[in-house]
Amino acid sequence: MKKVKVFAMMAIAALSISSAKAQFAVGADVVSSYVWRGVAQEGSKGGSPNIQPFASYTIGGLTVGSWASSSFSGSVKEVDLYATYAFSPLFSATITDYNWGFGADEKGEQKYFNYKKDKTDHIFEGTLAYAGVESFPLSLSVNTMFYGADKKSNGDQAYSTYVELGYPLTTNAKVFLGSSLGESANYMTSKLGITNVGFKVSKTIAITDKFSLPVYGIVSANPYAKNAFFVAGITL
């Protein structure tokens, strides 16, 4: 529950800042399959379509929000919480609470708010991100899981770390390269390996004079696992 209190305190702090203009955002993506950092979330081929809603509140440099994914097959139910602070347009830090399932309590019952170290299904991750400058817009993010259900085969905390580089080719297309830095059950690696390389192209389709539909396609590969994916998405 201490982790829940941290998020609550951050949310209260955001609401108390009156000198900046607050912004709310809500939406959802519909994707042909759910692939995260080169790892398919429903089997090695990516599985069924998913709907991925999101909501956030931003005031000043602080954003708190939630992101989720539910598969049409019913086998994926993910609800994540996060807090991001942008120190500048170039640098930001994020704490994410991932949950791919509900951890069992002492009675064996599944509870979302179970944060006990050896029983929780939550994973906490810290991220440092650099957006790149206009003259050389190479972005970099370093993501390390530091608490929860991120374990090595011997039961120790794995501290799974994923590093990703990104570079825009045009205003609507970018390439990316991501790697797991060591043993990780979440990235299905036993050592350092490239798990996510590919490109993303976005486009806005005009439906009427007042309504348009953002769509995108992601072609990627996981060289470590010898997998390849094509994911199509629509943002609502």
C-alpha positions as a Markdown table, in Angstrom:
| # | Residue | x | y | z |
|---|---|---|---|---|
| 1 | Met | 0.0 | 0.0 | 0.0 |
| 2 | Lys | 3.0 | 2.3 | 0.4 |
| 3 | Lys | 3.4 | 2.4 | -3.4 |
| 4 | Val | -0.3 | 3.3 | -3.8 |
| 5 | Lys | 0.2 | 6.2 | -1.3 |
| 6 | Val | 3.2 | 7.5 | -3.3 |
| 7 | Phe | 1.0 | 7.7 | -6.5 |
| 8 | Ala | -1.8 | 9.4 | -4.4 |
| 9 | Met | 0.6 | 12.0 | -3.0 |
| 10 | Met | 1.9 | 12.8 | -6.4 |
| 11 | Ala | -1.6 | 13.2 | -7.7 |
| 12 | Ile | -2.5 | 15.5 | -4.8 |
| 13 | Ala | 0.7 | 17.5 | -5.4 |
| 14 | Ala | -0.3 | 18.0 | -9.1 |
| 15 | Leu | -3.8 | 19.1 | -8.2 |
| 16 | Ser | -2.4 | 21.7 | -5.7 |
| 17 | Ile | -0.3 | 23.5 | -8.2 |
| 18 | Ser | -2.4 | 26.4 | -9.3 |
| 19 | Ser | 0.2 | 28.5 | -11.2 |
| 20 | Ala | 0.1 | 26.2 | -14.3 |
| 21 | Lys | -2.7 | 25.3 | -16.6 |
| 22 | Ala | -4.1 | 21.8 | -16.1 |
| 23 | Gln | -4.8 | 19.5 | -19.0 |
| 24 | Phe | -6.7 | 16.3 | -19.1 |
| 25 | Ala | -6.4 | 13.7 | -21.9 |
| 26 | Val | -8.2 | 10.5 | -22.7 |
| 27 | Gly | -8.3 | 8.2 | -25.6 |
| 28 | Ala | -7.8 | 4.6 | -26.8 |
| 29 | Asp | -5.8 | 2.7 | -29.4 |
| 30 | Val | -7.1 | -0.4 | -31.1 |
| 31 | Val | -4.1 | -2.6 | -32.3 |
| 32 | Ser | -4.1 | -5.7 | -34.4 |
| 33 | Ser | -1.9 | -7.4 | -31.8 |
| 34 | Tyr | -0.1 | -6.4 | -28.6 |
| 35 | Val | 3.7 | -6.4 | -28.9 |
| 36 | Trp | 5.7 | -4.6 | -26.2 |
| 37 | Arg | 9.4 | -3.9 | -26.6 |
| 38 | Gly | 9.7 | -6.8 | -29.0 |
| 39 | Val | 7.9 | -9.3 | -26.8 |
| 40 | Ala | 4.4 | -10.5 | -27.9 |
| 41 | Gln | 2.0 | -10.5 | -25.0 |
| 42 | Glu | -0.2 | -13.4 | -26.3 |
| 43 | Gly | 2.2 | -16.0 | -27.5 |
| 44 | Ser | 5.2 | -15.7 | -29.9 |
| 45 | Lys | 3.1 | -14.4 | -32.8 |
| 46 | Gly | 1.3 | -11.6 | -31.0 |
| 47 | Gly | -2.2 | -13.0 | -30.5 |
| 48 | Ser | -5.5 | -11.2 | -31.0 |
| 49 | Pro | -6.4 | -7.5 | -31.3 |
| 50 | Asn | -6.3 | -5.4 | -28.2 |
| 51 | Ile | -8.0 | -2.2 | -27.1 |
| 52 | Gln | -5.7 | 0.1 | -25.1 |
| 53 | Pro | -7.3 | 3.0 | -23.3 |
| 54 | Phe | -5.4 | 5.8 | -21.6 |
| 55 | Ala | -6.1 | 8.8 | -19.4 |
| 56 | Ser | -3.8 | 11.4 | -18.0 |
| 57 | Tyr | -3.7 | 14.7 | -16.0 |
| 58 | Thr | -0.9 | 17.2 | -16.7 |
| 59 | Ile | 0.0 | 20.3 | -14.8 |
| 60 | Gly | 3.3 | 22.1 | -15.2 |
| 61 | Gly | 5.9 | 19.4 | -15.8 |
| 62 | Leu | 4.1 | 16.7 | -14.0 |
| 63 | Thr | 1.8 | 14.1 | -15.7 |
| 64 | Val | 0.0 | 11.3 | -13.9 |
| 65 | Gly | -2.1 | 8.8 | -15.7 |
| 66 | Ser | -3.1 | 5.2 | -16.5 |
| 67 | Trp | -2.7 | 3.0 | -19.5 |
| 68 | Ala | -4.4 | -0.4 | -20.0 |
| 69 | Ser | -4.7 | -3.2 | -22.5 |
| 70 | Ser | -7.5 | -5.8 | -22.9 |
| 71 | Ser | -7.4 | -8.4 | -25.7 |
| 72 | Phe | -10.4 | -9.4 | -27.7 |
| 73 | Ser | -9.6 | -13.0 | -26.7 |
| 74 | Gly | -9.8 | -12.2 | -23.0 |
| 75 | Ser | -6.4 | -13.5 | -22.2 |
| 76 | Val | -4.8 | -10.1 | -21.6 |
| 77 | Lys | -5.9 | -7.7 | -18.8 |
| 78 | Glu | -3.3 | -5.1 | -18.0 |
| 79 | Val | -3.8 | -1.9 | -15.9 |
| 80 | Asp | -0.7 | 0.3 | -15.4 |
| 81 | Leu | -0.2 | 3.6 | -13.5 |
| 82 | Tyr | 2.5 | 6.1 | -14.1 |
| 83 | Ala | 3.9 | 9.5 | -13.1 |
| 84 | Thr | 6.2 | 11.5 | -15.4 |
| 85 | Tyr | 8.1 | 14.7 | -14.6 |
| 86 | Ala | 9.5 | 16.7 | -17.5 |
| 87 | Phe | 12.5 | 18.7 | -16.3 |
| 88 | Ser | 12.7 | 20.3 | -19.7 |
| 89 | Pro | 11.6 | 19.6 | -23.3 |
| 90 | Leu | 14.7 | 17.3 | -23.5 |
| 91 | Phe | 14.8 | 15.4 | -20.3 |
| 92 | Ser | 12.1 | 13.5 | -18.3 |
| 93 | Ala | 11.8 | 10.8 | -15.6 |
| 94 | Thr | 9.0 | 8.3 | -15.1 |
| 95 | Ile | 7.9 | 5.8 | -12.5 |
| 96 | Thr | 5.6 | 3.1 | -13.9 |
| 97 | Asp | 3.5 | 0.6 | -12.0 |
| 98 | Tyr | 2.9 | -2.3 | -14.4 |
| 99 | Asn | 0.4 | -5.0 | -13.7 |
| 100 | Trp | -0.2 | -8.0 | -16.0 |
| 101 | Gly | -2.4 | -9.8 | -13.5 |
| 102 | Phe | -3.6 | -9.8 | -9.9 |
| 103 | Gly | -1.2 | -11.0 | -7.2 |
| 104 | Ala | -2.4 | -13.7 | -4.8 |
| 105 | Asp | -2.9 | -12.8 | -1.1 |
| 106 | Glu | -2.5 | -15.1 | 1.9 |
| 107 | Lys | -5.8 | -16.8 | 1.0 |
| 108 | Gly | -4.8 | -17.4 | -2.6 |
| 109 | Glu | -7.2 | -14.8 | -3.8 |
| 110 | Gln | -6.3 | -12.4 | -6.6 |
| 111 | Lys | -6.1 | -8.8 | -5.6 |
| 112 | Tyr | -5.0 | -5.8 | -7.7 |
| 113 | Phe | -3.7 | -3.9 | -4.7 |
| 114 | Asn | -1.4 | -6.6 | -3.5 |
| 115 | Tyr | 2.1 | -5.1 | -3.4 |
| 116 | Lys | 3.8 | -7.7 | -1.1 |
| 117 | Lys | 7.2 | -8.4 | -2.5 |
| 118 | Asp | 7.0 | -12.1 | -3.0 |
| 119 | Lys | 3.3 | -12.3 | -4.0 |
| 120 | Thr | 2.7 | -9.2 | -6.1 |
| 121 | Asp | 2.2 | -9.3 | -9.9 |
| 122 | His | 3.1 | -5.6 | -10.0 |
| 123 | Ile | 6.4 | -4.4 | -11.4 |
| 124 | Phe | 7.8 | -1.0 | -10.7 |
| 125 | Glu | 10.1 | 0.6 | -13.3 |
| 126 | Gly | 12.1 | 3.8 | -13.4 |
| 127 | Thr | 12.8 | 5.5 | -16.7 |
| 128 | Leu | 15.1 | 8.3 | -17.8 |
| 129 | Ala | 14.4 | 9.7 | -21.2 |
| 130 | Tyr | 16.2 | 12.1 | -23.5 |
| 131 | Ala | 14.2 | 13.5 | -26.5 |
| 132 | Gly | 17.0 | 14.7 | -28.7 |
| 133 | Val | 17.7 | 18.2 | -30.2 |
| 134 | Glu | 16.4 | 19.5 | -33.5 |
| 135 | Ser | 19.8 | 19.4 | -35.1 |
| 136 | Phe | 20.3 | 15.7 | -34.1 |
| 137 | Pro | 16.9 | 14.3 | -32.9 |
| 138 | Leu | 18.2 | 11.0 | -31.6 |
| 139 | Ser | 16.1 | 10.0 | -28.6 |
| 140 | Leu | 17.3 | 7.7 | -25.8 |
| 141 | Ser | 15.4 | 6.0 | -22.9 |
| 142 | Val | 16.8 | 3.8 | -20.1 |
| 143 | Asn | 14.2 | 1.7 | -18.3 |
| 144 | Thr | 15.0 | -0.4 | -15.2 |
| 145 | Met | 12.5 | -2.6 | -13.2 |
| 146 | Phe | 13.4 | -2.3 | -9.5 |
| 147 | Tyr | 10.6 | -3.9 | -7.5 |
| 148 | Gly | 8.0 | -6.7 | -7.8 |
| 149 | Ala | 7.5 | -9.6 | -10.1 |
| 150 | Asp | 10.7 | -9.2 | -12.1 |
| 151 | Lys | 12.8 | -12.1 | -10.9 |
| 152 | Lys | 15.7 | -14.2 | -12.1 |
| 153 | Ser | 15.5 | -17.9 | -12.4 |
| 154 | Asn | 17.0 | -18.2 | -8.8 |
| 155 | Gly | 14.3 | -15.9 | -7.4 |
| 156 | Asp | 16.5 | -12.8 | -7.0 |
| 157 | Gln | 15.3 | -9.4 | -8.3 |
| 158 | Ala | 16.4 | -9.2 | -11.9 |
| 159 | Tyr | 16.5 | -5.4 | -12.3 |
| 160 | Ser | 15.6 | -6.0 | -16.0 |
| 161 | Thr | 16.9 | -3.1 | -18.0 |
| 162 | Tyr | 15.8 | -2.1 | -21.5 |
| 163 | Val | 17.5 | 0.7 | -23.5 |
| 164 | Glu | 16.0 | 2.1 | -26.7 |
| 165 | Leu | 17.2 | 4.6 | -29.3 |
| 166 | Gly | 14.9 | 6.3 | -31.7 |
| 167 | Tyr | 15.4 | 8.5 | -34.7 |
| 168 | Pro | 12.8 | 10.3 | -36.9 |
| 169 | Leu | 13.1 | 9.9 | -40.6 |
| 170 | Thr | 10.3 | 12.3 | -41.4 |
| 171 | Thr | 7.5 | 14.0 | -39.5 |
| 172 | Asn | 5.5 | 10.8 | -39.6 |
| 173 | Ala | 8.1 | 8.0 | -39.6 |
| 174 | Lys | 10.8 | 6.9 | -37.2 |
| 175 | Val | 13.2 | 4.0 | -36.7 |
| 176 | Phe | 14.0 | 2.4 | -33.3 |
| 177 | Leu | 16.4 | 0.0 | -31.8 |
| 178 | Gly | 16.0 | -1.6 | -28.3 |
| 179 | Ser | 17.9 | -4.0 | -26.2 |
| 180 | Ser | 17.6 | -6.0 | -23.0 |
| 181 | Leu | 20.8 | -5.7 | -21.1 |
| 182 | Gly | 20.8 | -9.0 | -19.3 |
| 183 | Glu | 18.8 | -11.9 | -17.9 |
| 184 | Ser | 15.1 | -11.1 | -17.9 |
| 185 | Ala | 12.0 | -13.3 | -17.8 |
| 186 | Asn | 10.0 | -10.2 | -19.0 |
| 187 | Tyr | 12.1 | -9.8 | -22.1 |
| 188 | Met | 12.8 | -13.5 | -22.4 |
| 189 | Thr | 16.6 | -13.0 | -22.5 |
| 190 | Ser | 19.4 | -14.8 | -20.6 |
| 191 | Lys | 22.0 | -12.2 | -21.6 |
| 192 | Leu | 22.4 | -8.9 | -23.4 |
| 193 | Gly | 20.5 | -9.0 | -26.7 |
| 194 | Ile | 18.6 | -6.8 | -29.2 |
| 195 | Thr | 14.9 | -7.5 | -28.7 |
| 196 | Asn | 13.2 | -4.7 | -30.7 |
| 197 | Val | 14.3 | -3.1 | -34.0 |
| 198 | Gly | 12.0 | -1.6 | -36.6 |
| 199 | Phe | 10.1 | 1.4 | -37.8 |
| 200 | Lys | 6.8 | 3.1 | -37.3 |
| 201 | Val | 4.8 | 5.1 | -39.8 |
| 202 | Ser | 1.8 | 7.3 | -38.9 |
| 203 | Lys | -0.9 | 8.9 | -41.0 |
| 204 | Thr | -4.1 | 10.9 | -40.5 |
| 205 | Ile | -7.1 | 9.9 | -42.6 |
| 206 | Ala | -9.7 | 12.6 | -43.1 |
| 207 | Ile | -13.2 | 11.2 | -42.6 |
| 208 | Thr | -15.1 | 14.4 | -42.8 |
| 209 | Asp | -14.2 | 18.1 | -42.7 |
| 210 | Lys | -14.3 | 18.0 | -38.9 |
| 211 | Phe | -13.1 | 14.5 | -38.1 |
| 212 | Ser | -10.0 | 12.6 | -38.9 |
| 213 | Leu | -8.6 | 9.3 | -37.8 |
| 214 | Pro | -5.0 | 8.8 | -36.8 |
| 215 | Val | -3.6 | 5.4 | -37.9 |
| 216 | Tyr | -0.2 | 3.8 | -37.8 |
| 217 | Gly | 1.8 | 0.7 | -38.7 |
| 218 | Ile | 4.8 | -0.8 | -36.9 |
| 219 | Val | 7.1 | -3.3 | -38.6 |
| 220 | Ser | 9.5 | -4.8 | -36.1 |
| 221 | Ala | 11.7 | -7.7 | -35.3 |
| 222 | Asn | 13.1 | -9.4 | -32.2 |
| 223 | Pro | 16.5 | -10.7 | -33.4 |
| 224 | Tyr | 17.2 | -12.4 | -30.0 |
| 225 | Ala | 14.0 | -14.5 | -30.2 |
| 226 | Lys | 14.0 | -14.6 | -34.0 |
| 227 | Asn | 10.5 | -13.2 | -34.3 |
| 228 | Ala | 9.0 | -10.5 | -36.6 |
| 229 | Phe | 5.8 | -8.5 | -36.3 |
| 230 | Phe | 3.5 | -6.1 | -38.1 |
| 231 | Val | 1.2 | -4.2 | -35.9 |
| 232 | Ala | -1.5 | -1.9 | -37.2 |
| 233 | Gly | -3.2 | 0.6 | -34.9 |
| 234 | Ile | -6.0 | 3.2 | -34.8 |
| 235 | Thr | -6.1 | 6.0 | -32.2 |
| 236 | Leu | -9.6 | 7.1 | -31.1 |
